[in-house]
Amino acid sequence: MCPSINPKARLSRVYTPQDLRVGETVILEEGPSKHLLTVLRHQVGDSVIVFNGDGAEYTGQIQLGPGPKACVVSLESQTTPQVESPLQIHLIQAIGRGERMDWVVQKATELGVARISPVFTKRTGVKLDGKRQTQRQARWQAIAIGACEQSGRVRIPTIDAPIELSHCALDSHTPTFYLDPLAELSPTNVDKTHQLALIVGPEGGLDPSEIDALKNHGAQGLRLGPRVLRTETAGPAALACLHTLMGDMG
């Protein structure tokens, strides 16, 4: 017997920061309007899904808009899909060169991360001034939104402004781990919890002084396996392991 197919799985999904209510219409912003009308070639009468990060999604039909570039959606129904992991992970990621951080944000979002803090470490080779930091943060938040649209998520992970790792406030009540290929602790030995913080260093690894500071804050080293992973691979790999053991990927 063929498995049943959820008809909503085929519908295009777009994000808007606006308040959404069944029975009302919403005029989408330029970005999602262009995506639906120009890129995906949707037309009046087509069904789409709109969400705003409140945990719900709204199915509606495209209506005639005030102009050819504005997409108007009449909201017809609301659902609350169970797609968010019960494990809330705060990823503290050293900023990589080029598009590596873009890749991490996209994949970590698809894997269910709750929050991402891009950080500079002593061995980070990336320098960003105030304007570029603001631009990068906006870019990473947009990438996270796009990943939520694609993956079916209904909560948008927070992307913090880049800061120094030494300035990153660690919650003493939240289990915190830093990836270390020489650590003895593995994900299978981590006590089950509903939230944790995960720190991923740069290509050259965390500086010994940074590791000492993290240990003083109660952080523990975590080993993923016998192989040394690149910084852009390590975070998503760890997320997949932890969500399999304690989240919703098992």
N, C-alpha and C positions, 0 to 999 in steps of 0.2 A: 504494500500500500504506500502511495506517495505521501510524504509528510504534508500537513496543511501549511499554507503560506499566509502569513499575516498580510492582508491587503495594504495596511498602512506602511509596511516596510518598503513599499515601492514609491511612496509619496516623497516629494522633495521637502526638505526641512530647512527653514531659515530662522535666524535669531533676530529679535528686535528688543531693545531695552524698554519698550513701552509697556504700560499696563494693558493686560489682555482680559477680555470678558466675553463669554458666549453671548451671541445675539448682537454684538457690536461689530463695527468694521474698523480696520486699522490700515492706515496708509504707511506702507513700509518705507524705510530710508533708501537712499540712492543705491547703496551696496547690495542689499538683498533684492531690491526691485530689479536691478540690472541682472543679477544672477538668475532670477526666475524668468524674466521676460526676454532678455537678450541672449544669455548663455544657454539656458535650458529650453528656451523657446516655448514657454508656457503661454496659454491663451485664456481669455475670459471663459469661465466655467470649469477650468481645471481645479482639482482639489490639491491642496498643499497643507503642510503642517508648519505652524508658527509656534515658537517658544521664547520665553524671556528669562529663563534661569530660575523661575520660582518653583521648579519641581514638577510642573505640569506641561502638557503640550496641547495645542489647540488646532483642530482640523477645520479648514474653511475652504471657500471657493473664491477664486479670483474674479473680481468684478471690474466693470469699466471704471477707469480712474480719471483724474482731472487732466492727465496728459499722457503721452505715449511712454514716458519714462517712469511714471509713478505706478506702483503696483498696489492695488487695493484688495484686501482680503476680508470677506465676510465670515466671521467666526461662528461655526455651527455646533461644535462639540468640544468637550474638554476631557482629557484622561490624565492619569498620573501613573505612567509606566514605571515599573520597578527596575530601573537600569543603573541606579547609583549604588556603589559598593558600600557595605556597612563599615568597611575599614577606611578611615580618613587618613591619608598619607600626605604629609607636608614634605615636598622634595626641595632640598636646599642644594642647588646645582651650581658648580663652578662654571663660569661662562667660557665656552669654547670658541675657537677661531672660526671665521667664516659663517657657514650656515649650520654649524653643529648644534647651537642652542635652539635654532628654529626646529630642527629635527627632534630634539629632546622634548620641547614643549608639545609638539604635535603628538608624538607617540605616548608621552606620559599622560596627556589628556585622554587619548583613546583608551588607555589602560586604567583610567579611573582616578587619577591623582586629584586631590582636593585643593592643593595650593602649591605654587612653585615660587621659590625665592632664588633669583639669579644672584650669585655672589662672586666677588673678586677674592682670590686667595694669593698667598705670597708667590705661588708659581703660575698664576694665571698670566697668559701672554696677551690679554686683550685690555686695551685702555679705551674708556669712553668718557667724554666730557658730559656736562649736564644736559645739553641739548640732545646729544646722541643717546644718552641714557633714556631720556623721555621718549625719543623716537623708537628705540628698541623695545621699551616696555609696551608701547602701543602696538607695535608689530607683533610681539609675542602674545599679547592679549587677543589680537585679531586671529592669530594662528590657532589659539585655544578655542575660540568661538567656532572657527571653521571645522576643527576636529570634533567639536560637540555636534555640529550640524550633521557631519558624516556618520558619526558613531552612534547616534541616537541618544546621547546624554541630555539631561534636562537641567543640570546644574553646571554653571560655568566656573571652572577653577580660577582662583585669584592668582594673578601674576604680579608679584611685588616689584617695586623699583629696585634696580641693582644696588647692592651695598657691599661693604667689606664683610667677609666672613666673621671677623672679630667683632663686628657691630650687630651681628644677627642675634636677636634675643631668643634664647632657648627656654622653653617652658619646662621647669623642673618636674612637673607632674606628667609630662608626655615622654614616653620612652624614645630615646634618641640614639641613632646608630650612624656611624660613618663607615663607608666601604673601605676595606683594607684587605688585600690579598693574603696578608700574613696573619690575619686574625684567626682565632680559634672558633669563635661563635659563627654558626651558620643559620640561615633562615629557619631550618627545621627545629632549631633549639630555642628560638625566640618565643617567649611566653605570649599567649594569645591576648590581643588587646583590640580596642576599637579605634585607636588612633596612635600614630607614631610619626616621628620625624626621621628623614633619611638624608644624609649628607654625602654628596658625590664630589670628589676632588677633581683637579685638572689633569691633563695628560701626565704631568710629572708626579702626580700624587700630592697629598697634603704634606706640608712641611712638618717636621717633628714638633716644632713649637706649637703649631696649630693643633696637632693631635693631643699634645699635653693639655692644652687649654680646653679642648673638647672633653677629655677625660675628667678634668676638674669640674666640669659642668654635669658629669654623670653619663656622658655619651659612651657607647660601647662600639668596638670594632666589629664589623660584620664581613664575613668571607662568602663570596658567591660560589666559589669552586676552584679548581686547580689552575684555571687559565686567567690571565690578566686581560681585562676588558678595557676598551677605549672609554673615555669619559662619556661620550654620547651613547654608548651601548650599555654601560653599567647601570645607569639609572632605570631605563625601561626594563632591563633584565631583572633588576631587583624588585621593581614594582610587580612584574608578572609573578615572580616567586611568592612575594608576600601576599598578593591578592589571591593566589591559588591556595595558600595555606590558611589565610585568615579572612579573606574577602569573599567575593562571589564568583571566582574563576575556577573553583575546584570541581 
